């Protein structure tokens, strides 16, 4: 479970770090997708952090 939470944190951070600048840089149809990717990255980062800090939270 710890490996899964670390993977969620890493993937979330990468998606957030890529999606935020790309949402402002890309043209109109693509900026919505990158903003959604940044939002999904934020959710994954927060979920991974929650699972790492409180391992039995959803159990």
PyMOL Python script that loads the backbone (N, CA, C, O; Angstrom):
from pymol import cmd

cmd.read_pdbstr("""\
ATOM      1  N   UNK A   1       0.817  -1.191   0.000  1.00  0.00           N
ATOM      2  CA  UNK A   1       0.000   0.000   0.000  1.00  0.00           C
ATOM      3  C   UNK A   1       0.861   1.255   0.000  1.00  0.00           C
ATOM      4  O   UNK A   1       0.476   2.276  -0.570  1.00  0.00           O
ATOM      5  N   UNK A   2       2.022   1.181   0.635  1.00  0.00           N
ATOM      6  CA  UNK A   2       2.898   2.346   0.661  1.00  0.00           C
ATOM      7  C   UNK A   2       3.445   2.652  -0.727  1.00  0.00           C
ATOM      8  O   UNK A   2       3.615   3.816  -1.090  1.00  0.00           O
ATOM      9  N   UNK A   3       3.719   1.610  -1.500  1.00  0.00           N
ATOM     10  CA  UNK A   3       4.209   1.818  -2.854  1.00  0.00           C
ATOM     11  C   UNK A   3       3.136   2.479  -3.714  1.00  0.00           C
ATOM     12  O   UNK A   3       3.439   3.334  -4.545  1.00  0.00           O
ATOM     13  N   UNK A   4       1.887   2.081  -3.511  1.00  0.00           N
ATOM     14  CA  UNK A   4       0.778   2.681  -4.250  1.00  0.00           C
ATOM     15  C   UNK A   4       0.613   4.153  -3.903  1.00  0.00           C
ATOM     16  O   UNK A   4       0.369   4.973  -4.788  1.00  0.00           O
ATOM     17  N   UNK A   5       0.743   4.497  -2.626  1.00  0.00           N
ATOM     18  CA  UNK A   5       0.595   5.902  -2.234  1.00  0.00           C
ATOM     19  C   UNK A   5       1.758   6.746  -2.751  1.00  0.00           C
ATOM     20  O   UNK A   5       1.558   7.898  -3.136  1.00  0.00           O
ATOM     21  N   UNK A   6       2.952   6.197  -2.764  1.00  0.00           N
ATOM     22  CA  UNK A   6       4.103   6.926  -3.306  1.00  0.00           C
ATOM     23  C   UNK A   6       3.941   7.118  -4.815  1.00  0.00           C
ATOM     24  O   UNK A   6       4.291   8.168  -5.354  1.00  0.00           O
ATOM     25  N   UNK A   7       3.410   6.102  -5.490  1.00  0.00           N
ATOM     26  CA  UNK A   7       3.164   6.226  -6.933  1.00  0.00           C
ATOM     27  C   UNK A   7       2.091   7.275  -7.212  1.00  0.00           C
ATOM     28  O   UNK A   7       2.216   8.043  -8.165  1.00  0.00           O
ATOM     29  N   UNK A   8       1.039   7.319  -6.394  1.00  0.00           N
ATOM     30  CA  UNK A   8       0.011   8.345  -6.563  1.00  0.00           C
ATOM     31  C   UNK A   8       0.568   9.740  -6.348  1.00  0.00           C
ATOM     32  O   UNK A   8       0.214  10.668  -7.075  1.00  0.00           O
ATOM     33  N   UNK A   9       1.429   9.898  -5.363  1.00  0.00           N
ATOM     34  CA  UNK A   9       2.041  11.195  -5.102  1.00  0.00           C
ATOM     35  C   UNK A   9       2.912  11.620  -6.279  1.00  0.00           C
ATOM     36  O   UNK A   9       2.864  12.773  -6.706  1.00  0.00           O
ATOM     37  N   UNK A  10       3.705  10.691  -6.803  1.00  0.00           N
ATOM     38  CA  UNK A  10       4.602  11.018  -7.915  1.00  0.00           C
ATOM     39  C   UNK A  10       3.829  11.353  -9.183  1.00  0.00           C
ATOM     40  O   UNK A  10       4.129  12.341  -9.853  1.00  0.00           O
ATOM     41  N   UNK A  11       2.837  10.536  -9.514  1.00  0.00           N
ATOM     42  CA  UNK A  11       2.044  10.790 -10.721  1.00  0.00           C
ATOM     43  C   UNK A  11       1.244  12.082 -10.578  1.00  0.00           C
ATOM     44  O   UNK A  11       1.133  12.853 -11.531  1.00  0.00           O
ATOM     45  N   UNK A  12       0.699  12.315  -9.416  1.00  0.00           N
ATOM     46  CA  UNK A  12      -0.049  13.550  -9.183  1.00  0.00           C
ATOM     47  C   UNK A  12       0.820  14.786  -9.290  1.00  0.00           C
ATOM     48  O   UNK A  12       0.401  15.799  -9.850  1.00  0.00           O
ATOM     49  N   UNK A  13       2.021  14.708  -8.759  1.00  0.00           N
ATOM     50  CA  UNK A  13       2.924  15.849  -8.838  1.00  0.00           C
ATOM     51  C   UNK A  13       3.344  16.136 -10.274  1.00  0.00           C
ATOM     52  O   UNK A  13       3.403  17.291 -10.696  1.00  0.00           O
ATOM     53  N   UNK A  14       3.634  15.073 -11.018  1.00  0.00           N
ATOM     54  CA  UNK A  14       4.031  15.255 -12.424  1.00  0.00           C
ATOM     55  C   UNK A  14       2.877  15.834 -13.238  1.00  0.00           C
ATOM     56  O   UNK A  14       3.085  16.744 -14.041  1.00  0.00           O
ATOM     57  N   UNK A  15       1.665  15.319 -13.042  1.00  0.00           N
ATOM     58  CA  UNK A  15       0.508  15.835 -13.781  1.00  0.00           C
ATOM     59  C   UNK A  15       0.219  17.283 -13.419  1.00  0.00           C
ATOM     60  O   UNK A  15      -0.140  18.080 -14.286  1.00  0.00           O
ATOM     61  N   UNK A  16       0.369  17.623 -12.173  1.00  0.00           N
ATOM     62  CA  UNK A  16       0.129  18.999 -11.746  1.00  0.00           C
ATOM     63  C   UNK A  16       1.209  19.942 -12.264  1.00  0.00           C
ATOM     64  O   UNK A  16       0.915  21.051 -12.709  1.00  0.00           O
ATOM     65  N   UNK A  17       2.453  19.496 -12.205  1.00  0.00           N
ATOM     66  CA  UNK A  17       3.559  20.335 -12.685  1.00  0.00           C
ATOM     67  C   UNK A  17       3.522  20.523 -14.194  1.00  0.00           C
ATOM     68  O   UNK A  17       3.955  21.560 -14.697  1.00  0.00           O
ATOM     69  N   UNK A  18       3.013  19.538 -14.922  1.00  0.00           N
ATOM     70  CA  UNK A  18       2.899  19.676 -16.377  1.00  0.00           C
ATOM     71  C   UNK A  18       1.624  20.412 -16.770  1.00  0.00           C
ATOM     72  O   UNK A  18       1.636  21.215 -17.703  1.00  0.00           O
ATOM     73  N   UNK A  19       0.526  20.149 -16.070  1.00  0.00           N
ATOM     74  CA  UNK A  19      -0.770  20.680 -16.479  1.00  0.00           C
ATOM     75  C   UNK A  19      -0.964  22.157 -16.225  1.00  0.00           C
ATOM     76  O   UNK A  19      -1.623  22.832 -17.015  1.00  0.00           O
ATOM     77  N   UNK A  20      -0.416  22.671 -15.162  1.00  0.00           N
ATOM     78  CA  UNK A  20      -0.624  24.088 -14.861  1.00  0.00           C
ATOM     79  C   UNK A  20      -0.010  25.020 -15.912  1.00  0.00           C
ATOM     80  O   UNK A  20      -0.713  25.894 -16.419  1.00  0.00           O
ATOM     81  N   UNK A  21       1.261  24.869 -16.257  1.00  0.00           N
ATOM     82  CA  UNK A  21       1.789  25.757 -17.303  1.00  0.00           C
ATOM     83  C   UNK A  21       1.202  25.468 -18.679  1.00  0.00           C
ATOM     84  O   UNK A  21       1.017  26.386 -19.478  1.00  0.00           O
ATOM     85  N   UNK A  22       0.908  24.208 -18.962  1.00  0.00           N
ATOM     86  CA  UNK A  22       0.371  23.854 -20.275  1.00  0.00           C
ATOM     87  C   UNK A  22      -1.035  24.404 -20.463  1.00  0.00           C
ATOM     88  O   UNK A  22      -1.422  24.713 -21.590  1.00  0.00           O
ATOM     89  N   UNK A  23      -1.808  24.533 -19.394  1.00  0.00           N
ATOM     90  CA  UNK A  23      -3.157  25.078 -19.497  1.00  0.00           C
ATOM     91  C   UNK A  23      -3.137  26.539 -19.910  1.00  0.00           C
ATOM     92  O   UNK A  23      -4.084  27.012 -20.539  1.00  0.00           O
ATOM     93  N   UNK A  24      -2.096  27.251 -19.575  1.00  0.00           N
ATOM     94  CA  UNK A  24      -1.983  28.659 -19.958  1.00  0.00           C
ATOM     95  C   UNK A  24      -1.276  28.842 -21.288  1.00  0.00           C
ATOM     96  O   UNK A  24      -1.399  29.897 -21.909  1.00  0.00           O
ATOM     97  N   UNK A  25      -0.548  27.849 -21.732  1.00  0.00           N
ATOM     98  CA  UNK A  25       0.271  27.975 -22.922  1.00  0.00           C
ATOM     99  C   UNK A  25      -0.415  27.466 -24.188  1.00  0.00           C
ATOM    100  O   UNK A  25      -0.197  28.020 -25.266  1.00  0.00           O
ATOM    101  N   UNK A  26      -1.227  26.437 -24.081  1.00  0.00           N
ATOM    102  CA  UNK A  26      -1.796  25.798 -25.261  1.00  0.00           C
ATOM    103  C   UNK A  26      -3.035  26.527 -25.776  1.00  0.00           C
ATOM    104  O   UNK A  26      -3.597  27.384 -25.093  1.00  0.00           O
ATOM    105  N   UNK A  27      -3.451  26.169 -26.999  1.00  0.00           N
ATOM    106  CA  UNK A  27      -4.605  26.793 -27.631  1.00  0.00           C
ATOM    107  C   UNK A  27      -5.902  26.303 -26.979  1.00  0.00           C
ATOM    108  O   UNK A  27      -5.891  25.427 -26.115  1.00  0.00           O
ATOM    109  N   UNK A  28      -6.993  26.881 -27.408  1.00  0.00           N
ATOM    110  CA  UNK A  28      -8.277  26.722 -26.746  1.00  0.00           C
ATOM    111  C   UNK A  28      -8.774  25.287 -26.572  1.00  0.00           C
ATOM    112  O   UNK A  28      -9.145  24.960 -25.445  1.00  0.00           O
ATOM    113  N   UNK A  29      -8.821  24.410 -27.549  1.00  0.00           N
ATOM    114  CA  UNK A  29      -9.380  23.098 -27.214  1.00  0.00           C
ATOM    115  C   UNK A  29      -8.486  22.268 -26.299  1.00  0.00           C
ATOM    116  O   UNK A  29      -8.980  21.416 -25.562  1.00  0.00           O
ATOM    117  N   UNK A  30      -7.192  22.503 -26.337  1.00  0.00           N
ATOM    118  CA  UNK A  30      -6.274  21.677 -25.549  1.00  0.00           C
ATOM    119  C   UNK A  30      -6.100  22.187 -24.131  1.00  0.00           C
ATOM    120  O   UNK A  30      -5.719  21.417 -23.250  1.00  0.00           O
ATOM    121  N   UNK A  31      -6.365  23.455 -23.887  1.00  0.00           N
ATOM    122  CA  UNK A  31      -6.166  23.971 -22.541  1.00  0.00           C
ATOM    123  C   UNK A  31      -7.170  23.394 -21.548  1.00  0.00           C
ATOM    124  O   UNK A  31      -6.876  23.293 -20.357  1.00  0.00           O
ATOM    125  N   UNK A  32      -8.343  23.020 -22.026  1.00  0.00           N
ATOM    126  CA  UNK A  32      -9.336  22.405 -21.145  1.00  0.00           C
ATOM    127  C   UNK A  32      -8.859  21.027 -20.696  1.00  0.00           C
ATOM    128  O   UNK A  32      -9.017  20.661 -19.532  1.00  0.00           O
ATOM    129  N   UNK A  33      -8.279  20.267 -21.617  1.00  0.00           N
ATOM    130  CA  UNK A  33      -7.778  18.936 -21.263  1.00  0.00           C
ATOM    131  C   UNK A  33      -6.597  19.010 -20.295  1.00  0.00           C
ATOM    132  O   UNK A  33      -6.493  18.196 -19.378  1.00  0.00           O
ATOM    133  N   UNK A  34      -5.720  19.971 -20.497  1.00  0.00           N
ATOM    134  CA  UNK A  34      -4.580  20.085 -19.584  1.00  0.00           C
ATOM    135  C   UNK A  34      -5.013  20.607 -18.219  1.00  0.00           C
ATOM    136  O   UNK A  34      -4.428  20.230 -17.204  1.00  0.00           O
ATOM    137  N   UNK A  35      -6.020  21.463 -18.179  1.00  0.00           N
ATOM    138  CA  UNK A  35      -6.545  21.909 -16.886  1.00  0.00           C
ATOM    139  C   UNK A  35      -7.202  20.742 -16.148  1.00  0.00           C
ATOM    140  O   UNK A  35      -7.090  20.631 -14.927  1.00  0.00           O
ATOM    141  N   UNK A  36      -7.883  19.880 -16.890  1.00  0.00           N
ATOM    142  CA  UNK A  36      -8.474  18.687 -16.280  1.00  0.00           C
ATOM    143  C   UNK A  36      -7.385  17.730 -15.792  1.00  0.00           C
ATOM    144  O   UNK A  36      -7.529  17.101 -14.743  1.00  0.00           O
ATOM    145  N   UNK A  37      -6.301  17.624 -16.553  1.00  0.00           N
ATOM    146  CA  UNK A  37      -5.179  16.783 -16.118  1.00  0.00           C
ATOM    147  C   UNK A  37      -4.549  17.348 -14.840  1.00  0.00           C
ATOM    148  O   UNK A  37      -4.150  16.589 -13.956  1.00  0.00           O
ATOM    149  N   UNK A  38      -4.461  18.667 -14.745  1.00  0.00           N
ATOM    150  CA  UNK A  38      -3.924  19.281 -13.527  1.00  0.00           C
ATOM    151  C   UNK A  38      -4.846  19.032 -12.343  1.00  0.00           C
ATOM    152  O   UNK A  38      -4.380  18.795 -11.229  1.00  0.00           O
ATOM    153  N   UNK A  39      -6.151  19.085 -12.578  1.00  0.00           N
ATOM    154  CA  UNK A  39      -7.102  18.803 -11.508  1.00  0.00           C
ATOM    155  C   UNK A  39      -7.009  17.351 -11.051  1.00  0.00           C
ATOM    156  O   UNK A  39      -7.025  17.073  -9.852  1.00  0.00           O
ATOM    157  N   UNK A  40      -6.911  16.425 -12.004  1.00  0.00           N
ATOM    158  CA  UNK A  40      -6.747  15.009 -11.656  1.00  0.00           C
ATOM    159  C   UNK A  40      -5.423  14.776 -10.934  1.00  0.00           C
ATOM    160  O   UNK A  40      -5.345  13.933 -10.040  1.00  0.00           O
ATOM    161  N   UNK A  41      -4.385  15.513 -11.313  1.00  0.00           N
ATOM    162  CA  UNK A  41      -3.107  15.418 -10.621  1.00  0.00           C
ATOM    163  C   UNK A  41      -3.200  15.896  -9.190  1.00  0.00           C
ATOM    164  O   UNK A  41      -2.601  15.305  -8.292  1.00  0.00           O
ATOM    165  N   UNK A  42      -3.948  16.964  -8.973  1.00  0.00           N
ATOM    166  CA  UNK A  42      -4.133  17.470  -7.613  1.00  0.00           C
ATOM    167  C   UNK A  42      -4.890  16.457  -6.755  1.00  0.00           C
ATOM    168  O   UNK A  42      -4.537  16.227  -5.598  1.00  0.00           O
ATOM    169  N   UNK A  43      -5.928  15.858  -7.328  1.00  0.00           N
ATOM    170  CA  UNK A  43      -6.696  14.848  -6.587  1.00  0.00           C
ATOM    171  C   UNK A  43      -5.821  13.639  -6.273  1.00  0.00           C
ATOM    172  O   UNK A  43      -5.869  13.117  -5.159  1.00  0.00           O
ATOM    173  N   UNK A  44      -5.027  13.189  -7.235  1.00  0.00           N
ATOM    174  CA  UNK A  44      -4.140  12.048  -7.002  1.00  0.00           C
ATOM    175  C   UNK A  44      -3.078  12.372  -5.958  1.00  0.00           C
ATOM    176  O   UNK A  44      -2.747  11.528  -5.125  1.00  0.00           O
ATOM    177  N   UNK A  45      -2.550  13.577  -5.998  1.00  0.00           N
ATOM    178  CA  UNK A  45      -1.543  13.993  -5.019  1.00  0.00           C
ATOM    179  C   UNK A  45      -2.128  14.025  -3.615  1.00  0.00           C
ATOM    180  O   UNK A  45      -1.502  13.539  -2.673  1.00  0.00           O
ATOM    181  N   UNK A  46      -3.311  14.587  -3.466  1.00  0.00           N
ATOM    182  CA  UNK A  46      -3.944  14.634  -2.149  1.00  0.00           C
ATOM    183  C   UNK A  46      -4.348  13.252  -1.653  1.00  0.00           C
ATOM    184  O   UNK A  46      -4.207  12.948  -0.468  1.00  0.00           O
ATOM    185  N   UNK A  47      -4.849  12.417  -2.558  1.00  0.00           N
ATOM    186  CA  UNK A  47      -5.232  11.057  -2.167  1.00  0.00           C
ATOM    187  C   UNK A  47      -4.012  10.236  -1.774  1.00  0.00           C
ATOM    188  O   UNK A  47      -4.058   9.489  -0.797  1.00  0.00           O
ATOM    189  N   UNK A  48      -2.930  10.364  -2.518  1.00  0.00           N
ATOM    190  CA  UNK A  48      -1.707   9.650  -2.178  1.00  0.00           C
ATOM    191  C   UNK A  48      -1.127  10.110  -0.856  1.00  0.00           C
ATOM    192  O   UNK A  48      -0.629   9.298  -0.076  1.00  0.00           O
ATOM    193  N   UNK A  49      -1.189  11.402  -0.600  1.00  0.00           N
ATOM    194  CA  UNK A  49      -0.709  11.927   0.680  1.00  0.00           C
ATOM    195  C   UNK A  49      -1.569  11.420   1.830  1.00  0.00           C
ATOM    196  O   UNK A  49      -1.047  11.064   2.887  1.00  0.00           O
ATOM    197  N   UNK A  50      -2.879  11.386   1.631  1.00  0.00           N
ATOM    198  CA  UNK A  50      -3.770  10.878   2.666  1.00  0.00           C
ATOM    199  C   UNK A  50      -3.508   9.401   2.948  1.00  0.00           C
ATOM    200  O   UNK A  50      -3.496   8.977   4.103  1.00  0.00           O
ATOM    201  N   UNK A  51      -3.298   8.624   1.894  1.00  0.00           N
ATOM    202  CA  UNK A  51      -3.005   7.199   2.097  1.00  0.00           C
ATOM    203  C   UNK A  51      -1.647   6.970   2.723  1.00  0.00           C
ATOM    204  O   UNK A  51      -1.460   5.984   3.435  1.00  0.00           O
ATOM    205  N   UNK A  52      -0.695   7.851   2.476  1.00  0.00           N
ATOM    206  CA  UNK A  52       0.634   7.687   3.079  1.00  0.00           C
ATOM    207  C   UNK A  52       0.626   8.064   4.559  1.00  0.00           C
ATOM    208  O   UNK A  52       1.315   7.443   5.368  1.00  0.00           O
ATOM    209  N   UNK A  53      -0.147   9.072   4.903  1.00  0.00           N
ATOM    210  CA  UNK A  53      -0.146   9.555   6.288  1.00  0.00           C
ATOM    211  C   UNK A  53      -1.074   8.708   7.183  1.00  0.00           C
ATOM    212  O   UNK A  53      -0.721   8.373   8.314  1.00  0.00           O
ATOM    213  N   UNK A  54      -2.254   8.371   6.660  1.00  0.00           N
ATOM    214  CA  UNK A  54      -3.226   7.586   7.415  1.00  0.00           C
ATOM    215  C   UNK A  54      -3.504   6.313   6.609  1.00  0.00           C
ATOM    216  O   UNK A  54      -4.435   6.299   5.805  1.00  0.00           O
ATOM    217  N   UNK A  55      -2.725   5.248   6.801  1.00  0.00           N
ATOM    218  CA  UNK A  55      -2.825   4.059   5.934  1.00  0.00           C
ATOM    219  C   UNK A  55      -4.181   3.374   5.946  1.00  0.00           C
ATOM    220  O   UNK A  55      -4.598   2.874   4.901  1.00  0.00           O
ATOM    221  N   UNK A  56      -4.890   3.321   7.060  1.00  0.00           N
ATOM    222  CA  UNK A  56      -6.165   2.635   7.129  1.00  0.00           C
ATOM    223  C   UNK A  56      -7.362   3.555   7.002  1.00  0.00           C
ATOM    224  O   UNK A  56      -8.422   3.265   7.557  1.00  0.00           O
ATOM    225  N   UNK A  57      -7.219   4.645   6.291  1.00  0.00           N
ATOM    226  CA  UNK A  57      -8.300   5.641   6.229  1.00  0.00           C
ATOM    227  C   UNK A  57      -9.538   5.105   5.509  1.00  0.00           C
ATOM    228  O   UNK A  57     -10.664   5.323   5.958  1.00  0.00           O
ATOM    229  N   UNK A  58      -9.329   4.405   4.393  1.00  0.00           N
ATOM    230  CA  UNK A  58     -10.450   3.890   3.634  1.00  0.00           C
ATOM    231  C   UNK A  58     -10.815   2.452   3.991  1.00  0.00           C
ATOM    232  O   UNK A  58     -11.695   1.859   3.367  1.00  0.00           O
ATOM    233  N   UNK A  59     -10.159   1.908   4.966  1.00  0.00           N
ATOM    234  CA  UNK A  59     -10.362   0.498   5.298  1.00  0.00           C
ATOM    235  C   UNK A  59     -11.377   0.217   6.328  1.00  0.00           C
ATOM    236  O   UNK A  59     -11.609  -0.944   6.666  1.00  0.00           O
TER     237      UNK A  59
END
""", "prot")
cmd.dss("prot")
cmd.show_as("cartoon", "prot")
cmd.util.cbc("prot")
cmd.orient("prot")
